[in-house]
Amino acid sequence: MRKTGKSKALLATGAMMAALLGGVITAAPAHAADGVCTGMRTNTDTQGMKWVLPINVANNTSNCYLQYGNTGAGVRALQKNMNSCYGKSLVLDSSFGRATEDALEDVQGRIGARVDGEYGRETMLKMKWARYHPETGARVDCKYLP
């Protein structure tokens, strides 16, 4: 088949569209349907201890994700928990940057989660979370979610 100006243009356009669509498809994490953890929520367990978890404020669920570039209270809750339960020394800046990603990858490796630097359901369920005393606010211990 002889390539004409039109076929070359169509081929170039098709290649460009495939590249663009490929970028869009691969940019979203697998758990993107859960939505971004835009806030945090304090839960109380049966012993009266407080837990602070990242949540998706829009649907009020802890089934949410965080990844490089996210900001807000959900990131801060994750950073604080990694500092408290996993010995990290992250600045609580509410910004999911390189240091937070590196810390999360280390934690994921330690807890047996997929090491991808993205926080989602699997990481949440395998992590230990800090429990705080309801009156003093002092950290009591780190436990798996009830």
VENRAVEN-V812413 format. One record per residue. N is the residue number from 1. D_CENTER is the distance of its C-alpha to the mean C-alpha in whole Angstrom. Layout:
BEGIN
n->N d_center->D_CENTER
n->N d_center->D_CENTER
END
This chain:
BEGIN
n->1 d_center->50
n->2 d_center->50
n->3 d_center->48
n->4 d_center->49
n->5 d_center->47
n->6 d_center->45
n->7 d_center->44
n->8 d_center->43
n->9 d_center->41
n->10 d_center->40
n->11 d_center->38
n->12 d_center->37
n->13 d_center->35
n->14 d_center->34
n->15 d_center->32
n->16 d_center->31
n->17 d_center->29
n->18 d_center->28
n->19 d_center->26
n->20 d_center->25
n->21 d_center->24
n->22 d_center->22
n->23 d_center->20
n->24 d_center->19
n->25 d_center->18
n->26 d_center->16
n->27 d_center->14
n->28 d_center->12
n->29 d_center->10
n->30 d_center->12
n->31 d_center->9
n->32 d_center->10
n->33 d_center->13
n->34 d_center->11
n->35 d_center->10
n->36 d_center->8
n->37 d_center->7
n->38 d_center->10
n->39 d_center->12
n->40 d_center->13
n->41 d_center->15
n->42 d_center->18
n->43 d_center->19
n->44 d_center->22
n->45 d_center->23
n->46 d_center->27
n->47 d_center->28
n->48 d_center->27
n->49 d_center->24
n->50 d_center->21
n->51 d_center->17
n->52 d_center->15
n->53 d_center->12
n->54 d_center->9
n->55 d_center->10
n->56 d_center->11
n->57 d_center->14
n->58 d_center->16
n->59 d_center->16
n->60 d_center->16
n->61 d_center->14
n->62 d_center->11
n->63 d_center->10
n->64 d_center->7
n->65 d_center->4
n->66 d_center->2
n->67 d_center->5
n->68 d_center->8
n->69 d_center->10
n->70 d_center->8
n->71 d_center->10
n->72 d_center->12
n->73 d_center->12
n->74 d_center->8
n->75 d_center->8
n->76 d_center->11
n->77 d_center->11
n->78 d_center->8
n->79 d_center->11
n->80 d_center->13
n->81 d_center->13
n->82 d_center->12
n->83 d_center->16
n->84 d_center->17
n->85 d_center->17
n->86 d_center->16
n->87 d_center->19
n->88 d_center->16
n->89 d_center->18
n->90 d_center->15
n->91 d_center->17
n->92 d_center->15
n->93 d_center->15
n->94 d_center->12
n->95 d_center->11
n->96 d_center->9
n->97 d_center->11
n->98 d_center->13
n->99 d_center->13
n->100 d_center->10
n->101 d_center->9
n->102 d_center->12
n->103 d_center->12
n->104 d_center->9
n->105 d_center->11
n->106 d_center->14
n->107 d_center->12
n->108 d_center->11
n->109 d_center->15
n->110 d_center->17
n->111 d_center->15
n->112 d_center->16
n->113 d_center->13
n->114 d_center->12
n->115 d_center->12
n->116 d_center->10
n->117 d_center->8
n->118 d_center->5
n->119 d_center->3
n->120 d_center->5
n->121 d_center->9
n->122 d_center->10
n->123 d_center->8
n->124 d_center->9
n->125 d_center->12
n->126 d_center->13
n->127 d_center->12
n->128 d_center->15
n->129 d_center->15
n->130 d_center->17
n->131 d_center->20
n->132 d_center->22
n->133 d_center->26
n->134 d_center->27
n->135 d_center->30
n->136 d_center->29
n->137 d_center->25
n->138 d_center->25
n->139 d_center->23
n->140 d_center->25
n->141 d_center->23
n->142 d_center->19
n->143 d_center->19
n->144 d_center->17
n->145 d_center->17
n->146 d_center->20
END
